[in-house]
Amino acid sequence: MTKSPGMSDHKSTPPPAPPVILLPAERFFVRTVPLVADAPAGPQVELALENAAPFPVAQLYHGYVAAPAGDRALIYAAYRKRFSSDETAGWPAASAVLPGFLALLGNAPEAPTIRVWTEPGRLTAVAWNGRDSLPVAVLARETDEAGAAAARPALFADLQARTGLAAAAVQEFSGAALAVHSVTKGTVSLELKNAALTLSAAETGRADVRDKDFLAQQQQTRKRDLRLWRAFQICAGGLAAALVLELGLFGAGFKMQNVKGVVQQQAAEVQKIETAQALATKIGELTRSRLKPFEMLALVNRSRPDPIVFVRATTTGPWSLEVEAQTTSAPDVGQFEAVLRATPDFAGVEVRDLRSREGVTSFTLTITFKPGSLQKEGGT
Protein backbone atom coordinates (compact mmCIF):
# COMPACT_ATOMS: atom_id res chain seq x y z
CA MET A 1 0.00 0.00 0.00
CA THR A 2 1.33 3.42 -0.94
CA LYS A 3 1.97 5.71 2.02
CA SER A 4 -0.33 8.72 2.03
CA PRO A 5 1.49 12.06 2.05
CA GLY A 6 1.39 13.97 5.32
CA MET A 7 0.66 10.92 7.52
CA SER A 8 3.58 9.09 9.19
CA ASP A 9 6.13 11.73 8.08
CA HIS A 10 4.44 14.35 10.28
CA LYS A 11 4.32 11.92 13.15
CA SER A 12 8.11 11.60 13.40
CA THR A 13 9.42 14.87 11.95
CA PRO A 14 9.42 17.96 14.22
CA PRO A 15 8.68 21.41 12.81
CA PRO A 16 11.70 23.20 11.30
CA ALA A 17 13.90 25.03 13.80
CA PRO A 18 14.22 28.82 13.47
CA PRO A 19 17.77 29.96 12.69
CA VAL A 20 20.37 30.91 15.29
CA ILE A 21 21.86 34.34 14.52
CA LEU A 22 25.51 34.92 15.49
CA LEU A 23 26.57 38.55 15.90
CA PRO A 24 30.02 40.13 15.34
CA ALA A 25 32.12 39.95 18.50
CA GLU A 26 33.62 43.42 18.02
CA ARG A 27 30.21 45.04 18.59
CA PHE A 28 30.24 43.99 22.28
CA PHE A 29 32.17 44.96 25.37
CA VAL A 30 32.85 41.91 27.54
CA ARG A 31 33.57 41.64 31.27
CA THR A 32 33.91 38.84 33.82
CA VAL A 33 32.12 39.74 37.07
CA PRO A 34 31.77 37.95 40.43
CA LEU A 35 28.37 36.65 41.54
CA VAL A 36 26.81 35.68 44.85
CA ALA A 37 26.31 31.97 44.17
CA ASP A 38 23.14 31.50 46.25
CA ALA A 39 21.35 34.56 44.79
CA PRO A 40 19.63 34.96 41.39
CA ALA A 41 22.21 35.84 38.76
CA GLY A 42 20.02 37.97 36.47
CA PRO A 43 19.58 40.99 38.79
CA GLN A 44 23.28 40.86 39.71
CA VAL A 45 24.28 40.92 36.04
CA GLU A 46 21.98 43.87 35.25
CA LEU A 47 23.33 45.78 38.25
CA ALA A 48 26.89 45.11 37.05
CA LEU A 49 25.95 46.37 33.60
CA GLU A 50 24.33 49.47 35.11
CA ASN A 51 27.63 50.27 36.85
CA ALA A 52 29.96 49.36 33.98
CA ALA A 53 28.11 50.41 30.84
CA PRO A 54 28.01 54.02 29.60
CA PHE A 55 24.33 53.61 28.69
CA PRO A 56 21.23 52.52 30.67
CA VAL A 57 20.47 48.81 30.54
CA ALA A 58 17.26 49.53 28.59
CA GLN A 59 19.42 50.84 25.72
CA LEU A 60 21.64 47.73 25.54
CA TYR A 61 21.46 44.35 23.91
CA HIS A 62 23.02 42.14 26.56
CA GLY A 63 23.38 38.59 27.89
CA TYR A 64 25.67 36.45 29.99
CA VAL A 65 27.13 32.98 30.51
CA ALA A 66 27.48 31.83 34.13
CA ALA A 67 30.19 29.55 35.50
CA PRO A 68 29.00 26.08 36.63
CA ALA A 69 29.63 27.03 40.27
CA GLY A 70 27.48 30.15 39.89
CA ASP A 71 30.18 32.41 41.40
CA ARG A 72 31.20 34.19 38.17
CA ALA A 73 29.61 35.32 34.93
CA LEU A 74 30.89 36.45 31.56
CA ILE A 75 28.68 39.43 30.67
CA TYR A 76 28.52 41.19 27.33
CA ALA A 77 26.53 44.13 25.99
CA ALA A 78 26.27 46.36 22.94
CA TYR A 79 24.60 49.73 22.40
CA ARG A 80 21.38 49.06 20.51
CA LYS A 81 22.04 51.80 17.94
CA ARG A 82 25.11 49.88 16.75
CA PHE A 83 22.70 47.53 14.98
CA SER A 84 20.66 48.85 12.06
CA SER A 85 17.02 48.02 11.47
CA ASP A 86 18.07 45.83 8.55
CA GLU A 87 20.37 43.84 10.82
CA THR A 88 17.68 43.30 13.47
CA ALA A 89 14.82 42.61 11.05
CA GLY A 90 15.24 38.85 11.32
CA TRP A 91 15.74 38.71 15.09
CA PRO A 92 12.09 38.16 16.12
CA ALA A 93 11.89 34.98 14.03
CA ALA A 94 15.23 33.55 15.25
CA SER A 95 15.48 30.84 17.90
CA ALA A 96 18.46 32.67 19.48
CA VAL A 97 20.60 35.77 18.85
CA LEU A 98 24.08 35.31 20.31
CA PRO A 99 27.54 36.90 19.97
CA GLY A 100 29.67 34.69 17.75
CA PHE A 101 32.58 34.41 20.20
CA LEU A 102 30.50 32.04 22.39
CA ALA A 103 31.49 29.28 19.94
CA LEU A 104 35.02 29.46 21.45
CA LEU A 105 33.85 28.87 25.03
CA GLY A 106 33.28 25.11 24.80
CA ASN A 107 35.75 22.66 26.37
CA ALA A 108 37.54 25.23 28.51
CA PRO A 109 41.32 24.56 28.54
CA GLU A 110 43.04 23.46 31.76
CA ALA A 111 46.23 25.45 31.08
CA PRO A 112 46.78 29.12 30.13
CA THR A 113 45.53 29.31 26.56
CA ILE A 114 44.60 31.87 23.93
CA ARG A 115 42.13 30.79 21.26
CA VAL A 116 42.30 32.76 18.03
CA TRP A 117 39.45 32.61 15.53
CA THR A 118 40.03 33.96 12.02
CA GLU A 119 37.03 34.80 9.85
CA PRO A 120 36.69 36.90 6.71
CA GLY A 121 36.80 40.49 7.95
CA ARG A 122 37.23 39.60 11.64
CA LEU A 123 39.81 38.37 14.17
CA THR A 124 38.66 37.18 17.61
CA ALA A 125 40.83 36.12 20.58
CA VAL A 126 39.67 34.57 23.87
CA ALA A 127 42.10 33.99 26.79
CA TRP A 128 41.91 31.53 29.71
CA ASN A 129 44.15 31.47 32.77
CA GLY A 130 43.89 27.66 33.09
CA ARG A 131 42.07 27.80 36.44
CA ASP A 132 38.61 29.19 35.69
CA SER A 133 35.97 27.76 33.38
CA LEU A 134 35.28 31.24 31.97
CA PRO A 135 37.80 33.27 29.94
CA VAL A 136 39.55 36.23 31.53
CA ALA A 137 39.43 38.36 28.37
CA VAL A 138 37.67 38.50 25.00
CA LEU A 139 38.90 40.84 22.24
CA ALA A 140 37.85 41.17 18.60
CA ARG A 141 38.96 43.33 15.71
CA GLU A 142 37.58 43.98 12.24
CA THR A 143 40.12 43.31 9.50
CA ASP A 144 40.40 44.65 5.97
CA GLU A 145 40.81 42.74 2.74
CA ALA A 146 44.49 42.13 3.54
CA GLY A 147 43.31 39.68 6.18
CA ALA A 148 44.03 39.14 9.83
CA ALA A 149 47.84 39.05 9.59
CA ALA A 150 48.22 42.81 10.03
CA ALA A 151 45.77 43.00 12.95
CA ARG A 152 47.11 39.94 14.79
CA PRO A 153 50.23 41.45 16.51
CA ALA A 154 48.30 44.43 17.92
CA LEU A 155 45.46 42.19 19.11
CA PHE A 156 47.89 39.82 20.86
CA ALA A 157 49.77 42.70 22.47
CA ASP A 158 46.52 44.16 23.82
CA LEU A 159 45.32 40.78 25.08
CA GLN A 160 48.62 39.93 26.78
CA ALA A 161 48.80 43.38 28.38
CA ARG A 162 45.36 42.88 29.89
CA THR A 163 45.88 39.31 31.09
CA GLY A 164 49.63 38.87 31.56
CA LEU A 165 49.43 35.55 29.65
CA ALA A 166 52.54 36.08 27.57
CA ALA A 167 53.51 32.38 27.68
CA ALA A 168 50.03 30.97 27.02
CA ALA A 169 49.50 28.28 24.40
CA VAL A 170 47.72 29.36 21.21
CA GLN A 171 44.90 27.42 19.56
CA GLU A 172 43.92 28.40 16.02
CA PHE A 173 40.39 28.30 14.59
CA SER A 174 39.05 29.39 11.22
CA GLY A 175 35.89 29.31 9.16
CA ALA A 176 32.27 29.80 10.16
CA ALA A 177 30.72 28.45 13.35
CA LEU A 178 27.89 25.94 13.05
CA ALA A 179 24.86 26.85 15.16
CA VAL A 180 22.07 24.29 15.63
CA HIS A 181 18.82 24.68 17.59
CA SER A 182 16.97 21.57 18.77
CA VAL A 183 13.22 22.23 18.82
CA THR A 184 12.36 19.23 20.97
CA LYS A 185 15.14 19.71 23.55
CA GLY A 186 15.29 23.51 23.40
CA THR A 187 19.12 23.45 23.30
CA VAL A 188 21.47 25.46 21.09
CA SER A 189 24.81 23.95 20.01
CA LEU A 190 27.71 26.02 18.68
CA GLU A 191 30.48 24.06 16.97
CA LEU A 192 33.84 25.35 15.78
CA LYS A 193 36.51 22.78 14.99
CA ASN A 194 37.08 20.91 18.30
CA ALA A 195 35.49 23.60 20.49
CA ALA A 196 31.80 22.84 20.97
CA LEU A 197 29.42 24.61 23.34
CA THR A 198 25.90 23.36 24.10
CA LEU A 199 23.51 25.69 25.91
CA SER A 200 20.37 24.41 27.59
CA ALA A 201 17.08 26.20 27.02
CA ALA A 202 17.56 28.21 30.23
CA GLU A 203 21.22 29.02 29.40
CA THR A 204 20.20 30.08 25.89
CA GLY A 205 17.65 32.48 27.34
CA ARG A 206 20.33 34.06 29.53
CA ALA A 207 22.87 34.23 26.69
CA ASP A 208 20.41 35.69 24.14
CA VAL A 209 20.97 39.44 23.71
CA ARG A 210 17.43 40.41 22.71
CA ASP A 211 14.97 42.30 24.92
CA LYS A 212 14.20 40.15 27.97
CA ASP A 213 10.45 40.85 27.91
CA PHE A 214 10.37 39.73 24.27
CA LEU A 215 12.30 36.55 25.14
CA ALA A 216 9.86 35.70 27.94
CA GLN A 217 6.94 36.10 25.55
CA GLN A 218 8.74 34.11 22.86
CA GLN A 219 9.41 31.28 25.32
CA GLN A 220 5.70 31.08 26.10
CA THR A 221 4.92 31.04 22.37
CA ARG A 222 7.41 28.23 21.73
CA LYS A 223 5.98 26.15 24.55
CA ARG A 224 2.54 26.67 23.06
CA ASP A 225 3.75 25.73 19.58
CA LEU A 226 5.43 22.60 20.91
CA ARG A 227 2.27 21.55 22.71
CA LEU A 228 0.23 22.16 19.56
CA TRP A 229 2.71 20.19 17.50
CA ARG A 230 2.44 17.26 19.90
CA ALA A 231 -1.33 17.58 19.79
CA PHE A 232 -1.10 17.47 16.01
CA GLN A 233 0.97 14.30 16.29
CA ILE A 234 -1.73 12.72 18.42
CA CYS A 235 -4.43 13.86 16.02
CA ALA A 236 -2.48 12.72 12.94
CA GLY A 237 -1.80 9.36 14.57
CA GLY A 238 -5.47 8.98 15.41
CA LEU A 239 -6.53 9.89 11.89
CA ALA A 240 -3.97 7.49 10.42
CA ALA A 241 -5.24 4.71 12.67
CA ALA A 242 -8.80 5.53 11.66
CA LEU A 243 -7.84 5.40 7.96
CA VAL A 244 -6.13 2.01 8.34
CA LEU A 245 -9.15 0.73 10.23
CA GLU A 246 -11.48 1.97 7.50
CA LEU A 247 -9.42 0.25 4.80
CA GLY A 248 -9.19 -2.94 6.84
CA LEU A 249 -12.91 -3.03 7.43
CA PHE A 250 -13.88 -1.94 3.96
CA GLY A 251 -17.13 -3.71 3.08
CA ALA A 252 -17.99 -4.36 6.73
CA GLY A 253 -20.59 -1.63 7.04
CA PHE A 254 -21.79 -2.70 10.49
CA LYS A 255 -18.35 -1.70 11.96
CA MET A 256 -18.11 1.70 10.24
CA GLN A 257 -19.79 3.49 13.11
CA ASN A 258 -17.03 2.34 15.49
CA VAL A 259 -14.39 3.85 13.19
CA LYS A 260 -16.23 7.19 13.07
CA GLY A 261 -16.50 7.11 16.84
CA VAL A 262 -12.69 6.87 17.12
CA VAL A 263 -12.24 9.87 14.81
CA GLN A 264 -14.80 11.90 16.74
CA GLN A 265 -13.10 11.01 20.02
CA GLN A 266 -9.74 12.24 18.67
CA ALA A 267 -11.37 15.49 17.53
CA ALA A 268 -12.80 15.97 21.01
CA GLU A 269 -9.33 15.48 22.55
CA VAL A 270 -7.85 18.08 20.20
CA GLN A 271 -10.62 20.50 21.19
CA LYS A 272 -9.76 19.96 24.85
CA ILE A 273 -6.08 20.68 24.15
CA GLU A 274 -6.93 23.87 22.23
CA THR A 275 -9.20 25.03 25.06
CA ALA A 276 -6.48 24.38 27.64
CA GLN A 277 -3.94 26.20 25.46
CA ALA A 278 -6.19 29.25 25.15
CA LEU A 279 -6.53 29.31 28.95
CA ALA A 280 -2.75 29.00 29.40
CA THR A 281 -2.17 31.86 26.95
CA LYS A 282 -4.61 34.06 28.85
CA ILE A 283 -2.92 33.26 32.15
CA GLY A 284 0.48 34.08 30.59
CA GLU A 285 -0.83 37.47 29.45
CA LEU A 286 -2.16 38.24 32.94
CA THR A 287 1.13 37.29 34.62
CA ARG A 288 3.44 39.07 32.20
CA SER A 289 3.63 42.20 34.30
CA ARG A 290 6.75 42.26 36.45
CA LEU A 291 8.62 44.45 38.86
CA LYS A 292 11.02 46.87 37.19
CA PRO A 293 13.83 47.45 39.71
CA PHE A 294 16.41 48.50 37.13
CA GLU A 295 14.09 51.04 35.49
CA MET A 296 13.40 52.41 39.02
CA LEU A 297 17.12 52.54 39.80
CA ALA A 298 17.86 54.28 36.49
CA LEU A 299 15.34 57.05 37.28
CA VAL A 300 16.77 57.62 40.76
CA ASN A 301 20.36 57.40 39.53
CA ARG A 302 19.90 60.35 37.14
CA SER A 303 19.96 62.85 40.01
CA ARG A 304 22.52 61.08 42.24
CA PRO A 305 25.56 63.22 43.22
CA ASP A 306 28.89 61.49 42.62
CA PRO A 307 29.84 61.18 46.34
CA ILE A 308 26.64 59.20 47.07
CA VAL A 309 27.02 55.45 46.49
CA PHE A 310 24.09 53.03 46.35
CA VAL A 311 24.92 49.98 48.49
CA ARG A 312 21.69 48.02 48.15
CA ALA A 313 18.38 48.48 46.33
CA THR A 314 15.14 46.58 46.95
CA THR A 315 11.67 46.91 45.46
CA THR A 316 8.91 47.05 48.08
CA GLY A 317 6.06 46.91 45.59
CA PRO A 318 5.36 47.66 41.92
CA TRP A 319 5.75 51.40 42.50
CA SER A 320 8.22 51.61 45.43
CA LEU A 321 12.01 51.29 45.72
CA GLU A 322 14.11 51.27 48.91
CA VAL A 323 17.81 52.17 48.54
CA GLU A 324 20.53 51.89 51.18
CA ALA A 325 23.23 54.46 50.40
CA GLN A 326 26.27 56.13 51.89
CA THR A 327 28.39 59.21 51.21
CA THR A 328 31.45 61.00 52.48
CA SER A 329 29.69 64.36 51.98
CA ALA A 330 26.77 64.67 54.41
CA PRO A 331 25.28 67.87 52.83
CA ASP A 332 24.71 65.93 49.61
CA VAL A 333 21.98 63.89 51.32
CA GLY A 334 19.68 66.89 51.79
CA GLN A 335 20.44 68.23 48.33
CA PHE A 336 19.76 64.80 46.77
CA GLU A 337 16.44 64.55 48.66
CA ALA A 338 15.37 68.01 47.47
CA VAL A 339 16.18 67.19 43.84
CA LEU A 340 14.23 63.92 44.05
CA ARG A 341 11.20 65.64 45.58
CA ALA A 342 11.19 68.09 42.67
CA THR A 343 11.24 65.28 40.09
CA PRO A 344 7.75 64.86 38.52
CA ASP A 345 8.16 61.08 38.17
CA PHE A 346 8.14 60.51 41.94
CA ALA A 347 5.00 60.51 44.09
CA GLY A 348 6.92 60.44 47.37
CA VAL A 349 10.50 60.63 48.70
CA GLU A 350 11.58 59.76 52.27
CA VAL A 351 15.06 59.79 53.85
CA ARG A 352 15.45 57.93 57.14
CA ASP A 353 17.99 56.15 59.35
CA LEU A 354 20.50 58.93 58.79
CA ARG A 355 23.69 58.13 60.67
CA SER A 356 27.39 59.06 60.48
CA ARG A 357 30.46 57.10 61.48
CA GLU A 358 34.13 57.76 60.80
CA GLY A 359 33.36 60.37 58.17
CA VAL A 360 30.83 58.21 56.28
CA THR A 361 27.12 59.10 56.36
CA SER A 362 24.69 56.22 55.79
CA PHE A 363 20.97 56.56 55.12
CA THR A 364 17.94 54.78 53.72
CA LEU A 365 16.02 56.31 50.83
CA THR A 366 12.44 55.28 49.98
CA ILE A 367 10.98 56.47 46.66
CA THR A 368 7.42 55.99 45.45
CA PHE A 369 6.97 56.24 41.69
CA LYS A 370 4.01 57.67 39.82
CA PRO A 371 2.12 55.29 37.49
CA GLY A 372 3.45 55.67 33.96
CA SER A 373 6.94 56.81 34.91
CA LEU A 374 8.44 53.32 34.64
CA GLN A 375 6.78 52.72 31.28
CA LYS A 376 8.55 55.83 29.95
CA GLU A 377 11.91 54.64 31.30
CA GLY A 378 11.56 51.03 30.15
CA GLY A 379 10.24 51.95 26.73
CA THR A 380 7.12 49.77 27.03
N, C-alpha and C positions, 0 to 999 in steps of 0.2 A: 504494500500500500504506500502510495506517495505521501510524504509528510506535508501537511498543510502549512503554508507560510504563516509566520506569526504565532505558532503554537509553542512547541517545545523550545525553540530558540529563545523566546522571551522568558521562559521559565528559568533558564540557567544564565542568561547574559544580563549583567547589571546595566543601568543607564550609563551613557558616556560620561566620563569625569571632566569637569571644567578644567581649563588649563591652569598651571601654576606659573605666575609671572615673577621673573627674577629681575631685580632692579640693579642699576650700576652702583658698585660699592662706593665710588668717590662722591656720591651725592649725600652720604651719611657721615655724621660724626659719631664715633664709637667710644664707649667708656666701659670699664669694669668697675662695678660698685659693690660694696658689702651689703648684705641683707641680714635681718634678724630671722633666723631659720624657722622659728615657731610662729611667725606672723605672716599674714598674706603678703605675697611679693608685689602684686600689682600696685597698691597704693605707695609702697616704698619706692618702686621704680619711677612712678609719676612725680613723686616728691623730689627724687634725685634729678630728674629731667628739669623740673621747675627751677632747681638751684643751679644747674649746669648750663642749660640752654639759654641762648640770648632771646628766645621768643617764648610766649606762653605755650603750654602744652596743647591747647586747642588749635594752635597754628602749626603743629608738627605732625608728620607721619612718623610713628615710632613703634617699637616692639622690643622684645628682649628674649634672651635664652638664659635660663637659670641653671646653676650647677646642680648635680644630683643631690648634694648635701643640703641645698637650699640656702647656703650662706653667702653666695655670690651670684651676680648676674651680669651678663654682657648686654648692655643697653645700647640702642642705636636710634637715631632720629634724624630727620631731614625737614627743612622748612618746606611747607606745602607748595609755595610758589615756585620752587625749583622744578616742579613737574607741571608740564603744560596740560591743557585740557585734552589734547590729542593723546598724550601719554597715559592719562588716567581714564580714558574713555572705556577701555576694556576691563577695568578693575572690578566693577560690580559683578560681572559674570564669571570672574576667576574663582577658583577654589582656594587660592592663597596668593598673597603678594608679599614677597620676601626679598631682602637684599641678597644679591648673588653670592657674597662672601661666605654665607652660611654653609655652602657646599664644602668648604675647607675645614669645617669644625668637627667632622666625624673622625672617629678613631684617634682621639687626642694622643699625641706622642708622650712618651715617658722620659724623654731627655730634652734639653733645650733645643728647639727646632724652629726654623723659619720656613713656612710653606709659601711658595711663590707661584702665582697663577697668571699665565700669560694668555690674553685673549686679544682679538683684533681691536685695537683702539684702547686697550686698558691693561694695566699691570696692578695686581693685588698681592699684598704680602700680609701674612698672619703669623704672629710669633707666640710661642709657648715657652714657659720657663722650665718645663719638665716636671713640675710639682702639682700644678693645678689643672683641672679638666677644662677650664676656659682659657682662651688666649689672653696674654697681657697687653697686646697691641694689635690693631688692624689698620693698615694704611693702603690707600689705593690712589693711582694716578692715571689720568687719561694720557694716551700716547698718540703721536702723529703717525703718518704713513710710514715713517722710517722704522717704526716698530718700538719694542720695549727696550732695546739695547741701550738707547741714550738715557732713558728715564731710570733704568735699573740702579746705577751707582748712587744717585741722589736718594732714591727710595730706601735703599739699604742703609745709607748713612743716617737718614732720619730715623729709621726703625731701630737701629743699633744705639743711637743716641738716647732714644726714649726708654729702651729696655736694658741696655748694657749687655746684650747677648751677642757680643762680637764673635765668640767661638761656637755659636750654635750651628747645628747641621742644617743643610738646606735641602728641601724637597721641592722638585719642580712639577708643575701641572700645566696643562695646556688644553685648548679646545673648549667646547661649550659644556656646561653642566646639564645633566639629565634630571629633570624634575617630574616625579610621578605622584599623582594623587589617587589613593584607593577609596572609592566611594563607599564600599561596604565596611571597611575598617576605619575610615576617617583619617588615615595617616598620610603624611607627605614624605617622600624619600628624595633626597638630593644625592646624586652620584657624580663623582669626578675622579676618574682613574681609580686608585685604591682608597680614596677618602669618601666614605659614604655616611650620610647623616639621615636618620629616620626620626621624624617628629610625630608624636601622637596627636590625636585631635586636639587635646587641651594645649599641648606645647605649640601646635601650629597656630592656635588662636592667640597665644601670647606673642609669638614671633611675627605674626602678620602685622603690617604697618598701617593698615587702613583704619578708619574711624571705628572706635570700639563699640559705639552704639550700633553702627551698621553691621559689625561682625556678630554681635549678639542676635540681631534680627536675622541675619543670614544663617546662623547656626540653627535657629528655630525653623527656618524655611527648609533647610537641608534635612532636618529630622522629619519634618512633615513629608517631604518628597520621598525619603527612604521608606517611611511607613506606607505611603501610597503605592510605592513600587512593590513592596512586599504584598500589599493587598491585591495589587494587580496580578502578582504571581499566583496568589491563592485563587483569584477569580479565573485566570487563564488556565490553571491546572484543573479547576472544577469544570470549566467549559470543555477542555480537552477530554476529560473523563466522560462528560455527558455525550460528546460526539462519538467517542469510541463505543459507548454503551448503545447509542442509537444505531450505529452501523452493525454492532454485534446482534442487536435484537431486531434488525430490519425484517419486517414481515410478521413480527410478533406484536400485533397491535394492542393486545391486552396488557402489555408491559410498558407501553409508551408513556402512560401517565406517571409511572414511577420515575422515568428519565426526566420528564418535565419538572417533577417535584424537586429533583436534585438541583436542576438549574435555578429554579426559583429560590431554593434555600441558599445557594451561593450568592444570588443577587441580594437577598435579605442581609447576608453577612457583610457584603460590601457596603450596603446602605448604613449598617451599624458603624462600620469603620469610618465612613465619611462623616457621619453625625458626630462621632467621638473626636475626629480630627477638627471639625469646625469648632467644637467646644474648647479643645486644646488651644486653637489659634486665638480664640476670644480671650481665654485666660492669659495667654502670652501677651496680648495687647494691653490687658489691664495691669499686668505686673511689670511692664517695660520701664515704667518710671523709676528712677533711682536717685539716691543722694548724689550731690555734685560737690564734694569737698574741694576738688582742685579748682573749679570755677569760683567757689567762695573765696578760697585762698588767693586766687589771682586778683579778685576785686579788692580785697583788703591790702594785698601786697603793693598795689599801685601807689598808695599814700604813705608807705612805711619809710621812716627816716633810716639812713644807713646804719646808725649805731644800734638800732633795735633789731634783735635777732629773734625769730620765731623758733621756739624749742619744741613745741608740740601743738598739733591742731586736731580738734575732734568735732565732728558734727553732732549736735544735740537735737536734731530734727531736720526736716526738709528745708527749713528757712533759717536755721541758727547754727553758728560756728563758735566754738570756744577755743581760744589760742593762749597758750602759755608762752610768755616772752620775757626777754631780759635785755638790759641796756647798760652801758657805762655812762650814759648821759641822762640823768633823772629828768631834767626839764623836757626832754623829748617825749616823755609819756603823755604829759598834758597837751602838748602841741599835737601829737598824733591823735589823741582822743578828740580834740576840737575839729581836726580835719575830717575825721571819720563821721562825726555828727553832722557836718555840713555836706556830706556826700548824699545825693538824692537816692542812691540805690539802697541805703540802709534805713530800716525802720526803727532801729534802736541800737545804742552803743553803751556798754557798761565796762568800766575798769574797776577791778577789785583785787584784794589780796596784795596790795602794793607794799613791798618790803625791800630794804636795802641791806647789803652785807658785803663788806670788804670792797666797796666801790662799785658793786654791781646791783642794780635795781631790778627786781623781778616783779611781775604782775600778771594777772589773768584778764584777758580781754574777751568779752562776749558780744557778738554782733548778730543782730537779727536783720535778715534781708527782706526787701520788699518783693512780692510776687512779680515775676517778669524780669527781674534784674539778672537772674542766673541764666535765663533763656538768651538774653542779649549776649552775655559773656560766652556761653557755650556754643552759640551759633545755631541753636535748635529752637 
